[in-house]
Amino acid sequence: MLDHGVFFSERSGRVKSSIIRELLKLGNQPGIISLAGGLPDPDLFPIKEFKECMDEALTPVNGKIALQYGETAGYMPFRESMLELSKKDGIDNIDLDNLIITTASQQGISFISQVFIGKGDIIITEKPTYLSAIQSFTTFGAVFKCVNIDEHGAKIDELESILAKLKSEGKTPKFFYTIPTFQNPGGVCMSLERRKRVLELAKEYNFLIVEDNPYGDLRYSGEAVPCLKSLDRENERVIYLRTFSKILAPGNRLGWIVAPKPIIARINLMKQSSDLCSPVIIQMATDFYLKKDYLWPHIEEIREVYSVKCKTMIDAINKHFPKEVKTNVPEGGMFLWCVLPEYIDTQIMFKIAVEEQQVAYIPGSAFYPDGSGNNTLRLNFTKPTLEQIEEGIRRLGTLISEEVKKHG
Ligand SMILES: Cc1ncc(COP(=O)(O)O)c(C=O)c1O
């Protein structure tokens, strides 16, 4: 048998298939209530409206553009719309050269890895943080320094100590990757004071900030907090990632990056060699979707449904989880984050959850670049139905209570 391994690059071997992915396959079996994935509710997908927009993109005239190769930076009318949409986030100091369309945020994360990370380069992330960002940064050889989060987002005192220590060793991180608004998986929103301080520190210690914001529009309560990019008045430090995955549909695979012009130009080169351009037909249809004013009423509808689901999950947790479990109450996003007593390993408990209780979650250690967080787990409330949320939490509560009794 030919050993294909001898042909693989060193880089392609840096990411190992995580045990979590194997575990999650178990959670996808029929009959299991999954509170695991980060999926939107498919019953809310605007199928009829999007079909109308696709039909319009496929008229004899539009179809000649929609089915052709497009510009790498994006289909111009759509880029112009993204410029307008960015203004809604308070970003008003940019022009078209500050913006590029991507095949959703994950491609943005991959380009950022390609553009900034060489083997051994230091990056700072929150802890816990988004699993597939950890994977992308790891592929490119990043060395992780991590900052814990609390209910106000990344702990700035920890960030400062990491930066001071690195400086004393003559080292500078490339960037701080943060999901400040309704963090995945933590669900927390970084306070305005901390956002301002992150920007000050970026100037003081000379690093960039990658602000990943897929969940910002999914706010159910509380006051909106300005994104870091809108606070970056000189437009120097923040690279801002946005996506339609959580506000329209992940299957449309569209997102955009707002960043300083030299960075966009470099990302453009990466995109040329990666996929030439994102699908023009989808950009055009999504642009029609925006121009027909479908997006904001749709987001309103999603918010209403998700806020009820979120509350249902919190109420069920209060009813069924033992008091030893600490859960945050998020003001938005798609996740609840649970910290269990230290003697419970949520990876070990996962098998029992699936096999005996037929309920799945994500063991929290998946979100820790250093593999810690064994007593944590993430729950998704957007995909399951209200009945599944009630029943899933009841089952999980029974299991956790048994574990607490065993060890407590
Ligand atoms: C924080 C974060 N960033 C990026 C993504 C990638 O999303 P997409 O590539 O669908 O835009 C996700 C998806 O769950 C996410 O949670």
The ligand as an ORCA input file, in Angstrom:
! r2SCAN-3c Opt
* xyz 0 1
  C     -17.113     33.160     16.219
  C     -17.333     32.565     14.876
  N     -16.597     32.991     13.847
  C     -16.769     32.497     12.611
  C     -17.712     31.517     12.361
  C     -17.797     30.966     10.961
  O     -18.991     31.254     10.392
  P     -19.207     31.360      8.819
  O     -17.986     30.857      8.141
  O     -20.397     30.525      8.555
  O     -19.424     32.805      8.579
  C     -18.507     31.040     13.407
  C     -19.491     29.974     13.170
  O     -20.097     29.424     14.028
  C     -18.322     31.583     14.695
  O     -19.039     31.190     15.748
*
